[in-house]
């Protein structure tokens, strides 16, 4: 196979350099391995093709008309220069492409060396044409060809005047295929900045306006060869960038990220020519950038407008969708979206766009009058310092997994030489990344803190991707970290319903592990270790029974909380397959959050629950409630809880701020905002000091100093912002610190090992705990299945849905509770509810019944719609309890 690659390369090289001689080229095949340099140079010297002497002669600009002695010396120097150049590329490729054979690496090294020679030739030719005859040409150092907007417009005008655009095509091919020349092109003038330097060390030096103008001119021609020049240049540039990154060359240059901005400004990136190969290859090279360079790009994109960032995101989304449509990604197929380079590299690039959107949103929030975000966010320094609160970042991967295909190298002829179009390689061993992508992991906390990103969270979702992912296999990659790509490492591209399946897999695997450990202990030690977490409760003493048993478990065997939960109601025959625990949680939460119980109070303006700071219950009671909440998530049960969003943010480890106060206590927040925006003398008008008053459970007034000696410190125009922030901190954090800390402790006892905080944002945490609020029974009707002889067109079924659509919202809640054991709507809406209606015999006076564990509603074949309605309403309104059918 390597000999065919070598022969193909030789024919392509000779066809380009010597069109009339390539047929006579007869490559020599070596039977024994050659040294690295010998192997590469032998490929070039086979037959009548280009030899290292010619390569060196081309690079040094030697004339064939010199004397024989001088020519011999020149040839010797050229050979030495060619050998060094090929050896350099060979060593770099050995590191960056370990899956290639030595012959393949040699062929690629020769190709890259040859492209460099061709670039120098064209540069020299262009310099001679552009310079005046009287202008001396420096002999010591050859200037690199670069584009400025002025030189681009001049060349464009010349080509347009002569009606010959080949010089422009060649110049584009040379400059856009070389990292060094492209990074030095379209530089912006920094002389207008004080001191002649950039405002921030990470600011890019590219003039984006000039780049867009150049693309506008180039694409106005509608020249196919110019378009091909851009495409082929991007392919070669991607290879060169990968080598640079592997060898860590030029990465410290302030201009190094310019090439990525310039290429991604191309408005034609959505065309098939780019999507097929060039764009995925380029994104693959960009994904290998070190963290510092990626952060520079993120900071640059965070300063772009919504439309500009959205345009870039749209390109990536289209690439993903096209690759999915072209592929055969089904549940029965062996092909996985995880192995498609175009899809995976697009997601990695979307990661950077996502972080830029968050950073931009945080910067905008910091400009609000009540903002409490650190000024470092506004300056972009957060991209330098990282986040101390986030999980420690893993080391970056030095390689990107590629599809498991055989090696295929395809070359295409262009005006600037043979071009690598596609190279599929077997999977490479990459450095293991624990948990999830290192850059997203380092700045995960940004997604918790940002309330209004520049691009909405929904804009990063891709429905085609959600449907194509085989989540069970993706979860394996996510947990094992075998170097394979996992979309769960990039949860921002997945809808909450999809991520819920990942959370479900994780909890079920842990439950299975606990069962195995329990059975193993029983066999080895003889201890009676229950494989399940079983609670026996009485309906008339449910709270006491549940909390007492959970308290004993927490003291003796806290690890049992990770076992699968089973509920047994005393005196009832029902076997818990999921439905009984749904009703258990519903009844327990209803009782615990009853304001008469004294642990929680109501916020008057919103009716939501808030921790009672003067509750008589001890900390252990709040810990047990936190355990109940964690168990509900762990066992995939949705609860009827009405907390403000700040509680879910605090569960993620974020403190409450003034912005949270606007949602949780809107009247108080409105008054504090009025204080901040008041134009007159605050001290004289409001007459406030740094204290806050509240009432205890007995109605007595309590006073708290926001600062030391707060009674003596008046609120003035100068310190009013500090007063507002301290006031909000007291209401949301310090006032309920004791109760909430105990509550969070119990919650974390269950979900501490879960990927819950990795996969979900605070608003999504509320969604998986409380469920959706969209009572779309039309979607439920569409997704319902039928059994026992019923079909969608059966009379009873048509009557049933007519009755349901006429119900009030409260009656619909009762129907859900009767049929599924909970009146909550699952994440993703009622279309995600696996609801079944089964036939339960002929017409009779029996009430409808339900298997709540399996979401099955049993209906007899009632003789009329009126009878069905009467029986159904009576069942959902008055029936309670479980029995054996």
N, C-alpha and C positions, 0 to 999 in steps of 0.2 A: 504493500500500500504506500509506504514512504517513497519507493522508487517512482510510482505513478505521480505522486505529488511533486516530486523533484522534476520529472520530465515535463509535467504540465507547466510548472513555473518556468522552466527553460524555454519552452515553446512560446509562452506569453511574453517573456523578456525579449527573445529574439525577434518575435513578430513586431514588437513595438520599436526596438532599436534598429533592426535590419530586416525590413519586410520581405526582401527578396531572398534571404539566406536561411530563414528559419526552417525550411523543409529539410535542408541538408544537415541540420544539427543532429548528431548522434551522441547522446549522453553516455558516459562511461559508468557502469555500475560496479561499485566496489564490493568485493566479497567479504572484506573484514572491516570492522569499525575503524573509523579514522579519528584522529585527534579533533578537538572541537573546531579550531581554526581551519585545519586541513579539510575537515568535512564540509564546512561552509564554502571555502574558497574553491574546492573541487567542483562544487555544483556550478559555480560561475564560470569555471574554466573548461567545462566539458564542451566538446564539439567546437562549433564556430561561434559560440555565444560570447557574452560579455565576460572578460576575465578580470582578475583583481588589478592587473596593470592598467587596463582601460578604465576601471572604476576609479583608481587613484589618479589617472590622467585627467579624467573628467572633473574630479573634485578639485584638482589643482590648476585647471585651465591650461594644460600643456599643449603646445602646437606640434603637429606631426611633421612640420617642415624644419625642425631644429637638426643640428648635426647628430650623427650616429652616437658619438660619445656622450654628448649632453642628453640625448634621448635615452641611452642606457641608464645613466644616473637617475634621470627622471622616473624611469620605469621602476627602478629599485625603490626609490622613495615612495612611489605610488603604491607599489605592492605592500610595503610596510604600513602605509597609511590605511589601505583597504583592510589589511589583516587586523589592525587595531580597532577599526570601526566595526567590523563584523564581530570581533571578539567581544566588544562592549555590548552590542545588542544581544549576542548569544548568552552572555552571563545574565543580562537583565531578564530575558525571556525564560531562562532556566528557573528563575525565582518566581516570576509572575505566571508562568504556564507550565506547572509541573506535570500535567497530564500529557503533554506533547512528547513525541519520540525525539531523539536527537536529530534525525533527518528533518523532521518537521520544524524543529526549532531553528536548524541551520537555514532552511529555506526561508523562514520568516525573517531571520536576521539579515539575510541577503536582500530580501525585498525592502526592508526598512532602510538599509544602507543605500540601496539604489535610489529610493525615493529622496533621500537626503542629497545625493549627488545631483539628481535631476533638479531639485529645488535650487541648488547653488548655481547650476547651469542657467536656469531660467532667470535667476536673480541677476547674474552677471549680464545676460543679454538685455534685460530690461533696463539695467543701470546705464548701459551704453546708449540705448535708444533715448532715454529720458534726459541725459546730461548733454550740455552744450559741448561742442568740440574743443572749445578753449578751456573748459573746466577740467583740471587735472583729476585723475582718479586715484584715490588712495590705494597704495599697494599693500599696506600692512594689514588692514582689516577691512573686510567686505561688509557693507551695511546690509542689514536684513530688510527685505521688502515688507512694508507695512501699509496699511490703509489709514488715511485720515479722511474726513468727509470731503475736504477740498480735493485731495488727490483722487478720490473715488469719482467725484463729480467731473473732474477734468478728464480722466480716462473714459468715463461714460460718454462725455460729449465728443471726444475724439473718435470713439468707436461708432457713435451715432452719425457723425459727419461722414465717415468713410463707409458706413453701412457694413462694417466688419467688426463683430463683437468677439472674435477669437482671442484678442489680447486681454479683454476683460474676463473671459472664461478662464484663461490660463492663470491670470493674476489671482482670481478668486480661488482657484484650485490650489495654488501655491500657498497663499496666506491662510486660508481657512483650514488647510490640512496640517498646519504646523502650529504646535502650541506656542512656541516662542514668538512667531510673527503675529499670530492672532491676539495674543495677550498684549502686544505692543501697539495694536491698532485701535483706532477710535478712542484715544485717551482724552479725557476731559481736562480742561484748563483749571489748574488749582491755584493759579497765581492770584485769583480774586479773593481767595481765602486768606485770612490774617496769617502772616508768616509764610505764606506760600505752601502750606501743608494741608492735609485732610483734617476735617473736623473731628474725626474719630479714627483710631488706628485701623479699624476694620472696614472703613468706608472703601468701596470699590472705586477704581480710577477710570472706569469705562464711561464714555459719553453715550448714554442710551438713546438720546435724541438723535445723535449722528448715526447710530446703528440702524435705527428705524428708518431714517431717511435713505440710507444706503440700500436697505432691503426694498423700500418703496420704488427706488429707481431700477434696481435689478429685476424685480418681478414685473415691472410695467412692460418689459420687453416681450414677455411670454416666449422666451427662448428655451427650448427643451434641453439644449446642450449646457446652458447656464444652470438650469435646475439640476441636471445630472452632476455638474461640477460641485454644487453645494452638497448634494447627497453623498457623492464619493469622498469629498473632503471631510465630511462628518465621520464617515467610516474610518478613514485613515487617522483622523484626529483622535478618535476613541481609542484606537490601538496605541498611539503614541502616549496618550494620557495615562493609560494603564501601566505602560512601561515606566513612565516618569514617577508614578505613585509607588510602584513596587521598588524602584531604586531610590525613592525619596529625593528626586532631583527637582530643583526650582520651586519646591512647595512653599518656601518662605518668602517668595517674591510677592510684593504687594499687588502685582497684576495677575497672579495666577488664576484667580476666579473669574477674570474678565471673559475668558473663552466660553465659559458655561452660560454667562448672561448673554453674550453675543449670539451664540447658537440657538438658545431658547427664545430669542426675540424673533426668530424666523417665522413669519406668518403662514408659511406653507407646511408647517410641521404636521398638520392633520392630513396631508395628502398621502396616498398609498405608498409612494416611493420612500417616504421617511418611516412610516409606521411599519413597513415590512421588515426592515432590518436596521437602517441607520439610527433611528431614534432609540430603539432598545439597546443597541450597542453603546450609544453615547450616554444613556442613562446609567448603564452598567458601569461605565468609567466614572461617572460622577458619583455613584454610590460608593466608590472606593476611597473617596476623599477622606483625609483625616478629620477628626472632630473640629479642629480649629478652622479649617477651610469651609467645612459645612456650615459652621456657625456664622462665618462671614456672609455666605450666601443667604442664610436665614435672616440675618439682620438687614441685608439689602432688600430682600423681598418684603420684609415687614414694613418698609417705608413706601411700598408701592400702593397704588389706589386699589379699590375693590375690583374695578373692571380689569385692571392689568393682572392682578393675581388670579381672578376668576378665569381669564383667558388661558393662563398657563395650566390651571387645574383642569379646564375643559379638555385641553390637549391630552393630558394624562388619562382622564376618564375615557376619552374616545379610544385611546390606544388599548386600554384594558377591555373595553367592550368589543372592539374589533377582534382582538386576539381570542376572546371567549367565543365569539360567533364563528370564527374560523376553525376553532378547535372542536374536539369531540369530548367534552367534559360532562360525562353522565355518571350516575352512581354505579353503573355496570361496566364502565370503561376503566382501563388501566391508566389512562392519562389523567394527571392531576393538574389543576391550575397552579399548584405550588411549583411545578417544574417548568412552567412557561416563562422564559426570561423576560419577554416583553411585559407580562403582567406583574411579575415580582419586582422588576426594576422600576416600573411606574409607581408601585405602591411605596417603594423606598423614597422616590422623589416626592411623592405626595406627603410623605412624612415631614419633609423639610417645608413644604408649603403650609402644612397644618401648623407646625410650630411658628412659622412666620405670621400666620393669621392670629394665633394666640397672642404672640408678642405685640402685634399691632393693636389688638383689642385691649390688652393690659395698658398700653401706652395711652390709649384714648380714655380709659377709665381713670387713669392717674390725673388727667386734666380736669376732672369734675371737681366742684367745690368741696364735696364731702369725701374725696378720695383718701384712702389710707394706705395705698400701695407705696412701696418704697420708691424713692426717686431714682434708684438704680434701674428700675424697669423703664422709666421714661428715657434714660440715657442709653439703654441697651446693654448695660453692664451685666445684666442677669445672664447674658449669653457668654460672658467670660467666667463668672464666678460659679455658674451652675446653681444648684439648689441644695442647701444643706439638709433640708427636710426630706428630700427624695431619697429613694433607695440608692445605694452606692452603684455607680456606673460600672458596667463590665467593660472589658477591653474590646476595642473594635476588631472586627473581623478583617483579615487580610485578603480574603478571597470571597467571591460571590458564587453561590451554587449555580450551576448551569444544568440544562436539561440532560437527561440520561440518553444521549444519542451517540451514534458512532461519529468519528471524526470525519468531517467533510469540509474541504476548502474549495471555494468557488471564486474565480477571478473574473473581473470585468474590465475591459479596456476603456480608458478615458484619455482625455487630452493630456493628463499628467501621469500616465503610467498605469500598470496593472494594479487593480484595487481589490482588496479583500471585501467580498460582499457578505459572506456569512461563514461562521465557524462554529459548529456544534461540537461540544466536547463532553466526555463522560463526567459525572459529578466529581468535583475536586474536594479534597479534604480541607475544610476551612476551619479557622480558629473557632472554637465553641463559644457561643454567646449564651450566658446563663439568663433564664427568665425571658427577656424580650430585648428588642433592638437597643443598642447602647445609647444612641442619641435620644431616642424617644424616652428611654428609661431615665436618662439623666434629667430631662425636663418634663417628666410626667406631671409634676405638680402644677405646671402652667395650665393644663387643661382643667384642674380643679379650681384654680384661682380665677381664671378668665370667665366672665359672665357673658360678654358680648364680643366674640371674636370677629375679625374683619370679614371672614367667610363663615356662614352658618354651618353648624355641625352637620346638618342634613346634606349639604352640598358635597361632602366627602363620601357619602354612601353611594354604592353602585349595586343596583338591584340584580343585574346580570351576574355580578361577582358573588353576591349572596347566594344565588341559586346554584352556581357552579361549584362552590366549595364543598368538598366532602369533609364535613367538620370533624367526623370521628378520626379520620387520618390526620387532619390538620392539628387536632388536639394532641395526638401522639407526638408530632414534631414539636409542638409547643412545650410539652412536658419533658421530653427526653433531651432536647437541645442537641441533636445529632448533626448540626450544621445545615439541616434542611430548613427551607423557608416556611414560616407559619404565619398565617394572616392574623392569628390571635396575638401575635407580637405587635401588630399594628391595629389595635381595636377601633381606632377612629374611622376605619373604612367599613366597619361592620355595623349593622343595625342592632339595637338592643336585643331583639328576639333571637338573632343568630348568636350573639355573645351569651345569651341565657343558656343555650344548648351547651356551650363550653363550660359554663358554671355547673350545669347539670351533670355532665360527664365527670367533672372533678369531684363533686360530692358523692356520686355513686361509686367511683373508684375508691374513695376513702372509706365509705361504708363497707364495701367488699373487703377491704384490707382489715378493718376492725373485726369483721366476722371471722376472717381467717385466724387473726391473732387470738380471738376468744376461743375458737375451737381448738387451736394448738395448745393453749394454756390448759384447757380442760383435759386434753389427752396426755399432756406431759406432767402436770402438777396435780390434777384431780380437783382443782378449784372450780366452783360453780360460777363460771363467768358467762353472763348472758351475752349472746351475740347481737342483741338488739337493745335499744334504749326504750324500755316499756314502762309506761305510766298507767297506773290503775286509779281512776278518779270517779267520784260520785257527782252526779249532776247538781245536787243541792249543796255540795261543799267542794266544788271544782277548784276554786282558787287556792284554798288551804291545802288540798291534797296535792295539787301540782307543784306549788311552791315548796312545800315541805320535802317532797321527793327530790326535786331538783337541788335543793340545798344540801341534802345528804349526798347526792351524787357529786356535787362540786367539792365537798369536803373529802370524800373517800376516793372517788374514781373520776376525776374531771375529764379524763380521756374518753369516757363513755359518752360524752356529749357529741362525739364524732360518729357515733353509731346511728343506724337507721331508727327513726322514731316510730313507735307503735302505741296507740292509745286504746285503752279498754274502758268502756263505761260500765260501771258496776251494775249488774243486773240486766245487761243487754247482750244479745247474742251476736251482734255485728262483728265481723272480722275486719280489722283495719287494713285495707289495701290502698289507702290514700284518702278516701272520703271521710272517714271518722275523724282523722286528724284535722281535716279542713274545718269541720264543725267545732272541734275542740278549740282550735286557735281563734275561731270567730267568737265563741262564747267567752273565752278567757280574756281576749283583748277588749271585748265590749265591757266586761266587768272591771278590769284593771284601769281602763281609761275613763271610767265613769267618774265624773268630777266629785261625786259624793264620797268616793273612796279616799280622796284627799291627797293622792300622790301627784295628780296633775290638775291644772286649772285651765280655764278657757281664756283665750285672748278675746276681749269683747268685740273688737272691730272685725275680726276674721272668723271667730268661732273655732280656731285651731287649738290644739293642745299645747300646753307649756308646762315645764317642770315647776312644781310648787316649792319655792325655796324655804317655806316654813312648815313643810310636811312633818308629821309625827313619825313617819316610817323611817326605819334606819337604812343605812347604806346597802345592806344585804338585800333588802326588798327591791331596790332599784337595780342592783346587780342581777337579780333573778329575772326582772322584766327585760333587761338587756339580753339575757340568755334566751328568753322566749322569742325575742325578735331575731336573734341569730339562728335559732332552731328553725324558725319559719323559712328563712332564706335557704338554709342548708337542706331542708326537706321540700323545697319548691312549693311553699304555700304562700298565697297572697293574703295580706292583712288589710283590715279596714282601720287604718291609722291616719290621723290628720295632723302631722307635724309640719311646721313651716320649713322651707328649704334650708335654713341655717342649721337645723339639727342634722341634716344629712351631710352638710359641709363639715360640721364639727365631728361627725363620725369618721370622716376622711382625714381628720387631723388639722383642719383649718379653723382659725378663730373667727368668731362673729365680728362683723364690722358695721359701719354706718350703712353701707349698701344693703346689708342683710336686714337692718332695722326697717328699711322702707317696705319690705314685704311682710315681716313678722309683726311689726307694730307700726302700721302706716300712719296713724294719727300722731304718735310721738315723733316719728321721723319727719312728718310735715312741719311740726312745730320747731324742731331743731333746724330744719332747712331754712325756715323763715328767720330764725336767729342768725344764721350764717349770711343770709342775703339782705339783712336789714341795713339801710343806708345811714341811719342816724346814730346817735350815741347809745350803744347797747347797755352800758352800765346804768345810765339814767333811766332808760325806757323799760328794761326787763328786770333790773334789780335782783339778779341771780348771783349765787356764789357756788363754789365747787363742792356742792353737796347734792344728794338725791334722797328723796323720801319715798317710802312704800309702806304698805299695810301688811301686818302678819295675819295669821289665821284667825286671830281673835279681833281683828279690826284695829289694833293699836298701830300707831305710826312709828316707823323706824327710820333713822337717819344714818346715812353712810357718807363719809368724806371721800370724794374722788381724788383728792390730794391731801397731803399732810396739812393740817390746819385749814381744811377747805372752807370752813365757815368764815375764815378771815380773808379769803381771796375772792374778790369780786370778778365776775365775768365781764370782760371788756372787748372792744373791737380787736385788740391785739391777741388775746388768748381765747377767743370764742371757738376757734377750730379745735384747739386742744380740749376745751370743755365738751364739745360735741363728741369727739372721739372717746374720751374717758367715760362719758355718759353711756354711749353705745357699748363700750367694753364691759361696763358694769352690768347692764341689763342682759346682754347676751352671753357673757362669760363668767364673770366673778360672782354674780348673784346666784347662779345655779351651778357653780363649780362642783360643789360637794355631790349633789344629786346626779349631775350629768357624768361626772368621772366614774361613779359606781355603775351607772347605766352602760357607759362605753366599755368598761372593764368586762361586764358580762357579755356584751355583744362580741368583743374581740376573743373571748374564750372559745367561741364556736367558729368564727370565720378567720381566725388569725392565720391559718395555713391555706386559706382559700385565695384564688386569684381575683377575688371580688374587687379589691382596690386597684388592681392592675387593669382590669377590663372595663370598669365603669366610672363615669363621672358622677358627681353628687346628684345631678338631676336624673341620671339613669338609675342611681341607687334608689331614689324615691319610686321610680317606675317599677322596679323589680320587687319592692316591698309592698307597694300599694296597688300595683296594677294600672292598667289603662283606664281612662275616664270616658272612653268613646263607646257608648251603648249602641253599636251599629248591628242591629239584629238582621238587617239585610245581608250583611257579610256573613253572619252566622248561618242564615238560611242557605246561602250559596255553598258553604263548606260542610254542611251537615251530611252525614251518611245514614243509610236506612238498612234495616235488617228484619228478618222474620217474615218477609213477604211484602213489606211496605216499599213503595218507590216514591219518587218525587211527585208523581202524578196521582197517587192514591187520594181518595176523597178525604180520609181522615187527616192526611198530611196537609192537604190544601186548607182544610178547615183550621187545623192547628196553627198554621202560620198567619192566617187571617186574624185569628184570635190574638196571637202574640203581638202583631203589629198594632192592634187596637188597645193594648194594655198601657197603663200608666208606667212611669219610670219605676215607681215603688213595686208594682206588680212584676215588672221585668226582673228587678232585683230578687224578688221572692222566687221567681221561676228558676233563675240561675242557682240560687241557694238550694232549692229543692232538688235540682237535677245534678248539680256538680258538687254540692257541699259548701260552696262559697258564692257570695254575690259579687265577688271581685272579677274584673276582666283581665285575662292574662296579657303579658307583654306582647305587643304586636296586634292587639285587638281580638275581637270575637272570631275572626277568621282563623286564628291560631288554635281555637278551642276544638278539640276532637270530640264533637258532639254526635251522639248516635240516638236515633229513635227506632225502637224495635216493637214489633207486634206482640201483644200480650193476650192472645186469644180472641174469640168472637165477642160480639156485643154483650155487655154485662153492666151491672151497677157498681163494679169495683172502681175504686179510685186509682188514678195513675200512680205508679211507683217508679223508683229510680235506683240504679246502682251508682251511687255517687263516686265510688272509687274509680269507675271507668267512664263516667259522664254519659251514662245510658239512661234514657227515659223510656219507660214501658207504657204503651198506650193500647188499650183494648180497641177493637174495631167498632167504635160507637156508631149508633144508627143515625145520629143527627148532629149538626153543628152545635145546637143549643145544649144538648146533653154533654157533649165534649167540653164546652165552655164551663158549664156548671160543675162538672166533676173536676176539671183542671184547677179552677179557681179555689175550690174547697181544699184540694190537696195542697196547693202551694201556700195557702193561708193558715191552715190549722194543723198540718201534720208535723210531728217532731219525733225524733228518735230513730233507732235502727233495730232491725230484726232480721230473721232468716226467712227468705222467700223460697 
